[in-house]
């Protein structure tokens, strides 16, 4: 029987992992039962190698982790006290399982997953894709660009990669193939765009990393926002360049495909002029036309201008906000250590993280958390006067720069950057009004109907998290409710169009089925993640008991690496692991090994997490696992082969490496927003 190339690759990789470990394992000491510290460390490395090989062979990850962890943990306890080994390993299992059950971070996972499944079934993605590809009709590679943009928008409402790739495979792939697109370009755009949900919040990966590494999920969400936009932008730029350079790979849409049928009112007004805004304005004075309908259409046509104007007003209010007076009543003289000021001055220049109490999202406790910083109230009294004079850090910064500073309570002078933004905004208003033809008005109405409800949900969920109004768990609960409302509204609209008399009953029936199916899929996904955490917790404890973590640390430190070399080595290892393993396995197995090394090289765990999240995008695009390829193959026509899908993903995989290099070279892409919001 002929063995496929993927199997040969897998077997070769497993041999490369197992052979060196088997050779250096102290089998004689293991058989005799006389295991010293070095022998236990070797067994830890053997356990790590066996885990990777077992997962590659297809064994369930969570239960493999638990089984290996229990067996090797029992060996570790047995080497110290054989009589208590059985009881100690059972106690370890119970303690680790309970610690996972009591982890508040994991509560957000089922809620975000439930929200994602509800939004997926609200029939939004089909309307969004159709309106976007009409809006981007003049852009080279319009269908592929619309596919990536749709995936990026949908990723902010659901982080479920398989669902997005499958839906876009059903919607976008036939449309691109009918338009004459190259199979590789079409498949690459769908799989790469569908995987953006791994990085763009609300990403389940970031929640899992935050729970594993003890990093604030709120900061991770804020930090991943711009890298996600950057990666989507690089995808779009690549598609446009390919379509412009080789038009036969991504042909432009024909004139008939760009045409949108006009409603009766627009057909009647179109002969009066090309511009819809002026046509509707003139029609308001025509008594022969229905004024309420004309007025509503006119309001829709000026809505982009109103939105830009409202944004400019909000930016003006924020840029010229008056300096607030600082309450210094809580300051006391130095030396009075028993007095703790509760009304210490607060820095108003940034947003603080939301308060973390027992009911919300908390980071796992770390050693040294009990150590408190000296209260600000114990600052010398001599420093109180300069602090009050400076009023705020913003005012102090302006004073140092020699700029005019407004008095307390008065508005600040308008900065130069606002005048630039104002000019650009006014120019965009004029441009939009001038370009608002009847066809563009209909496309905008389609975008408004498909994107606006989703945008409200996205802003409500992500905005409340990033700006500290709610914890991720609370925001996910609101998002799940919003997804349910969206699904109900859009099902009702569809039912009204098909059967107006039974619309309510039909909607309730559909909604019941949606809730049932979404709940089942949510329970399945959440159970997988939670069991993974249980298995990972037991595995990590056993690995530490065997001294495997100590061996890894001593080996890395013995290499004499600097910070840059360590980062390159760690990201290369994660990139290679992404070929045979999925991101869940890499996070829960290997992050507990890397995280303790970060302080030794002065690496911020938040920045490391962003690099890992961007790096693990490759886990869904790299063969032989490449789950995105299998999702797409399951819904693609028979003539689309798996090798063609793999070939189409390779350029986008290279783009991910470019994005990874950009994020490392310019850390501000990921750290600027968290630093601004959470000072």
N, C-alpha and C positions, 0 to 999 in steps of 0.2 A: 504494500500500500504506500502510495506517495505521500510524504509528509509536507504540509504547507510550510512556506517560509516563516510565517509568524510563529509556528510551533518550534522550528529550529532556533529562532531567535530566543524564544522563551526558555527552551532547554539549555541553551548556551549561557544565558544570563543566570539561571538557577545554578548551573555548574560553577560559574565564576564566583558566586556567593558562597556556595557550600564547601567547595574543595579546600580553600585556604583555612576555613574555620575548622573543618574536620581534621585537617592535618595537625593544627596547633592545639586541639582540645586534649587535655590530660586524661585520656581514657583509662590509664592504669590507676591513677588516683581515684577516679570515679568508681571503678570496679571494686577497689579495695575499701572504699568508704572513708579514706583519709584525705579530706579535702582541706587545703589551706586557703588563705585569702586569695592568692594568685589563681588557684584552681577554680574558685568560685567565680572570679571575674571572667575567666575563659568560658565557663558555663553560661554566663550572662550574654556573651557575644554569640555563643551557639544558639541560645534561645532567640536572639534577635534575628539571626540568619534563618532559623527554622520558621519563624513567623512570616518573613517575607516570602519564602519558598511555598509555604502552605497557602498563603493568600493567592499567589500566582497559580497554584494548582486548582483554585476554585473553592477552597474551604471557606465557610462563613467567617468573616473577619472577627465579629464580636466574640463568638464562642471559641474561636481559635485563640484569641488573645486571653480569654479567661482560662481555657484549658492549659495553655502553655504557662501562664502566670501562676496558676495553682500548683502545677507539677514542679516547676523550677523553684517556686517559693518554698514548697515543702522540702526540697533538697537543701535550700539555704538554712531553714530552721533545723533540719535534721543534722546538719554538720555541727551545730552548736549544742543542741539538746534533743536527742532522738525521742525521748519520752514525751516531750511537749509539742513535737512537730505537728501532729495532726490537729490538736486544739488550736495552735497558733495560726495555722494556715486558714482554718475555718473562721476564726475571729477576724483575720485580715479580710476575707471575702465579705463578711457582714459589714464591717466598718467601711470598706470602700464602696459597697453598694449603697449604704445609707448616706454617705457623703455626696454621692451623685444625686440621690433622690432629694436631698435638702439644698441643692445648688440652685439658687434663684435665677442664675443666668439662663439655664436651660428652659425656663418657663416660656421665654419669648419664641423658642423654636416652633412648637406646635401652632402658636397663634399666627406667626408669619407664614408658615406653610399653609395653614387653613385659609388665610387671606389670599395667598397666591392661587390656590385651586379655585376659590370662588371667583376671583377676577378673570381667571382663564376661561371659566364657563359663562361669563357675562356677555360673550359674543362681541367683545370690544376690539379684539386684535384684527379681525377681518376688516371691519370698517376703518380702523386706524391705518392698516396697510394700504387699503385702496385709496384713501384720501391723501396719504403721504406720497404714493407713487404718482398721483396726479399733480400734487403740488410741486414735486421735484422733476416734472416731466422734461424740462429743458436741461437738467444736469446730466452730464455723461454717465452712463451706467445707472440710470434713474431707478430701475427696479432693484438692483443690488444695493444701491444707497438707501432706498426706502426700506429694504429688508433690514439692514443694519440699524437704521434709526428706529424702526419699529421695535426691534429686539432690545435696543438700549432703553427706550421708554418703558417697554413692558418689563424689563429687568428691575426697574425701580418700584414696580408693583408686585412682582413675584420673582423670587430667586430660584425657581424650579427650572433647572436647565433642561431636563428631558421634556417637559411640557412645552417650553418655548420652541425648542428645536423641532419637535414633532408638529406643532401647529404651523410653524413657518414652512416646514417641509410640505405640508398639505396645501398651503395657500400660495407661497412665493415660488416654490420650485416649478410647478406646472406653468405658472405665468411666465417665468424666465425662460423655460424651455420652449414655450410657444413663441416667445419674442426672438428666439434664435440665439440665446445666451449659450456660451460654452458651459458644459456640464461641470467642469472643475471650478470655474469662477462662481457659478451659482451655488454649488455645494459648499465651497469655502465661505461665501458670504453668510449662508444660513447657519452653518456650524459655528463659525467664529462669533457672529452676532448673538446666537443663542446662548453662548457660554458667558456673555457679559454679566449675567446674573450671579456668577461666582464672586465677582469683585464689587459690582455696584450695589450699594445698600438698597433694601434690607437683605444683605447676604447672610445665609446660614453659616457659611464658612467663617465669617468674621465673628459670629457669636461663638462658634466652636473654638476658634483660636483664642478669643478673649477669655473663655472659661478655662482653657488649658494653660494659657500663659499668665493669667491674672491681670490682663490689660482691660481698661475700660472699653466696653463695647460702644459707648457713646463717642469716645474719641476715635475709635476705629472707623465708625460710620462717617464721621466728619472727615477723617483723613483719606478714606477711600473714594470720596466723591470726585475730586478732580483727576486722580489717576484713571478712574473709570471713564470719565469724559474724554481724557487724553487718548486712551486706548481705542474707544469708539471713533474718535476723530481720525486716528491713524488708519483704521480700517477703511473709513470713508475716503480718505485721501488716496489710499492704494487703489481702490476700485475706480475712482475718477481717473487716475493716471493710466490704469490699464485700459479703460474704456476710450480714453482720448488717444492713447498710443496705438492700440490695436482695436479699432471699432468693431471688427468682426467677432471679437470675443464677447462684447456686450453692446449689441446694436441699440440705437436710440428708439424711443417709442414712435410709432407712426402717428400721423395727424388724427386718424380716427380714434386711436387709443387715448389721445390727449383730450378729446372732446367730451364735454359733460353736457347731458341734456338739460335744457333750461326749463324752469317751471313756467306756467302760462303768464304770470305777471311779468317775469323777465323777458319772455318772448315779445310781449306787447310793448315793453319799454325799450328794448334793444335797438330798434330802428331810429330812436331819437338821438342816440349818441353811443360812443364806445365806452365811455366812463360810467360805471354804475353809480358812483357817488353823486355826480352832477345830474344824472338821469333821475334818480330817486328824489333828489332835492327839488327838481323841477316838477316831478309828478305829485309832490305834496300839495301843490296849488291847483291840481286838475280835479274838478268836482266829479268827473266821470269815473274816477278810480277809487277803490276802497281805501280811505285814508288810514285806518288802523293797520291794514296789511302793509301799505306803503311805508308807514312810519316805523313799523317793526323791522322791515327790510333795511331801511335807512339806518336805524340804530345798529343793526348787525354790521353794516358796511363801515361805520365809523368806529366800531368797537376796537380795532387795532390801534387807532389813533388815541382813543380814550385810555387804553391800557398803558401806552407809552407815556402819555401825559401824567397819569396817576403815578407811574413809577418815578418820573422826574420829580414830582412833588414830594414823594416819600424820601427820595435821596436828598432833596434840598433840606427837608426837615431834619434828617439825620446828620447832614454835613454841618449845619449851622445851629445844632442843638446848644442851648445855653449851658454854661459851666455850673454845675451844682455845688452848693456850699457843703463843706465837709463838717460833720458833727464831731467835735473834738472833746466832748464831755467825758468820754471814756478814758482819756489819757491820764495817767498818774505819774508821779515822780518815780525815778529809778530807785530801787532799794526796797520798795514795798512789795515784796514777793508774794504776800498773801492776798493781794488784791488782784482780781482777774477782771479786766474790762470786757464787758459784753458788747459795748457799742464802739468797737474799734473801727477806725475809718476803713471804708470799703473802696476798692478800686473799681470805678465805674467805667473804665475804658474797655473792658471786655466782659464776656458772659461767663459766669461760673457754671460748673457742672451741676446738674440737678442734685438736690440732697438725696442721699442714699440711706433709706431706712429699712426696717425689717420687711416692709411690704413691697419694696421695689427691687431694682436690679442692683446687686452688690458684687463687688469684686471678691474673689476668694481671698481669705486672710493670708497674709504673708508675715514672715518673721520680722520683727522690728516695728510692726504697725502700732504697738502700744506706746512707742516713744513719741512724745508730743514735742512740737516745736515751741520755743518760748513765745508766749502771747505778745501780740504787737503792742499791747497796753503797757508792757514793761520797758518800752523805749525811753531813753532819757528825756527829761522835760525840755532840755535844750533843743532837742530835735523836733519838738512839737510845733514851735513857731515856724521854722522853714516849711514844715509839712503843710501847715495851714495856709502859709503864703502861697505855696505852689498850687494849692486847692486841689488839683488832680494831676495825675501823670501827664495827661494831654496838655494841660496848661503849662506844666514845667517844661515839657519838650518844646512847646512853641516859644517859651521865653528864652530857652537856651539857643534856639535857632534864630533869635532876633526878630520873630514875627510879632505882629500886633496881637495882643491878647485882650479879649473882651472882659469887661467886669463881670463879677458873679451875677447870674440872673439874666444877663444880656446875651443875645444871639452872637455866635462867632461870625467873623467875616466869611464870605463865600469863598471857598478855596478855588484855585485855578482849575483843578481837575474837574470840578463840577461844571464850569463853563464849557469845557471840552465835551463832556458828556451831554450837556444841554444842546450844544450845536449838533452833535451826532443824532440825538433824539429827535430834534425838530426836523432835521434833514430826512430822517427815516419816516416821520409822519407824512411829510410832503411826498416822498417817493411812494409810499404805500397808497396814499389817496390818488396819486396820478396813475398808478398801475392797476387800480381796482376796476378791472373789466367785469363784464357779466359772467364770463366763464370763471374768472378768479374768485368772484363772489360766491359762486356755487361750491367751488373747491374749499373756500374758507369755511362755509357753512358745514361742509362735511367734516372738516377738521375740528370745528367747534363741537359738533355732536359726538365725535369719537374720542377726542383728546381731552376736552375740557373736564368732563366728569372724572377721568382718570387723573388729570392734573390736580384736581381738588383733593383726591384721595392721597396722592403722592405728597403734596404739600402738608396735608394734615398729619400724615404719619412721620415722614422724614423731618419736616420742619419742627414738629414738636420734640423730636429726639435731639436734633442738632442744636436747637436754641434753648434746650434745657427746660422745656415746658412739661415733659413727661419722660419716664424711663422707657427703654425699648419694649419692656413687657407691657406697660400701659398703652403705648402707642400701637403695638401690635394688636391689642384687644380692640382698640378703636378702628384699626384698619380692617380687622376681620368683620366687624359690624358694617363698615363702609362697603366692603366687598359684597356682603350679603345684600345690602340695599341696592348696589349697582346691578347685581345679577337679577334681582327682582324687577327693577325698573326696565331693564333692557328685554327681559323675557316678556314683560307686560306689553311693551311696545310691539314686539314681534307678534304676540298673540292678538293684539288689536288689529294688526294689518291682515292677519289670516282669518281669524274668527272673532269678530267684534262682540258677539253676544256672550260667548263663553270665555272672554279674555281673563277675567279674574280667577275663575276656577282652573283654567288651563295654566295660568301663571303659578298658582299655588301648587299644582301637581308637579310642574317642572322644578319649582323651587325646592320642593321636598326631595325630589330625586337628586338635585344638585347638592343639597346639604348632606344627604346620605352618602353619596359617592365621595364628596370632599372630606367628610369626617373619616371615612374608611381609609382614604389615601393619607390623610394627616396622621391618623393613628399608626399606620404602617411606617411612614417616614420617621415620625417621632420616636417610635419604639426602636427603630434601627439606630438612631443617633444615641438614645439613652443607653441601650445595651453596649454600643461602642464605647461610651464613656465608662461604663462599669468594667468592661474588659480591659480598656486602656488603663484605668486606675489600678486594677490588680496587676497588670503587666508591668507598669512603671514601678510599683512597690517591690515586686519581685526582682526587677532589673537593678534597683537600688540596693536591695538586700544582698544580691550576688556581687555587688561592686562593679557592675558594668558601667555605670555612669562615671565612676571614678577612673576607670581605665580609659574611657573616651576622653575625659577631661585631661588626664595626664598625657595622652597621645597628642591631642591638639596643642596643648601648651608646649610640649617638647619640640614641636615643629618650629617654634620661634616666629610665628606669624604676627604680622601687624594687623590693624583693624581691616584695612582694605583686602588683604590676602584672606583673612578669615571670612569676610563677607562673600568674596568670590568663591571660596571653597564651599561654604554652606549653601549658597544658592545653586552652585553646580550640582551638589549632592541632591538637593531637592528637585532640580530639573531632571536629573537622571532617574530619580525615584518616581517621577511623574509618568514615566513610560510604562512600567509594569503595574503601578499602584494607582488607586484613586485618591482624591484629595482628603477624604475622611480618614483613610488609613495613615496617610503621611502626617496629618495633624495630630492624631491621637497617639501615634506610635513614636514619631521622631521629634516632634516639638518638645516633649519633656526632656529630650536629650540635648537639644540645642539651647533651650531657654536658660539653663544654669550657666552656660558659657558666655552669654551676652554681657553681664557685668564685668567680666574679666577683660573684655575688649572695648568696653565703654560704648556699647551699642544700645540704643533705645529700643525696648521691646515693641513699642508702637510702630516705629519705622520698620523694624524687622518684620512685623506682622503684615504691613502693607506690601513689602517686597515679596513675602511668601505668598500672599493672596494673588498678586500679579503673576508670580512665577507658576503657581498652581493652575492658572488658566491653561497651561500646556498639558495638564493631566487629562483634559477632555479633548485635546486636539492631537495627542501624540499616540501613534500606534505602538504596540498591538492592542492596548485597552481602548482608548479613544472612544468613550461611550457616546459622544455626540455623533460620531460617524455611524454607529449602529442604530441610534435613534432615527437618523435621517434615512438610512437604508431601509428601515422597516416601513416607511411610508412613501418611498420613491418608486418610480416606474421600474419595471424589470431590467430595462436596458442600462440603467445607471448602476455601475458596479462599485463595489466597496473600494477597490484600488483607485477609481476616479475620485471618490470622495476623499480618500486619504491624500491623493495628490493635490486636490484643491485646498486642503487645510494647511499644507506645508508653508505657503507664503505668509499666511496669517500667523502661523507659529513663529516665523522669523520676525514678524512685526511685534509680537509679544516680547521677544528678546530685546528689540530696539526700545520698546516702552520700558522694560525693566532697567536697561542701561540709562535711559533718561531720568527715571525716578531716582536711581542711585546717584547720578551726577548732579541732579537738582532736587535735593530732599524737600525743598519748599513746596513742590507740587503736592506732596502728601501731608506735610507738617504745617503749612501756612494756616489752613482753616482751623485745625484744632488749637494751634497757638493763639489765633485771634480770638476764638470763642471762649477758651478755657484758660484764661490767664490766672 
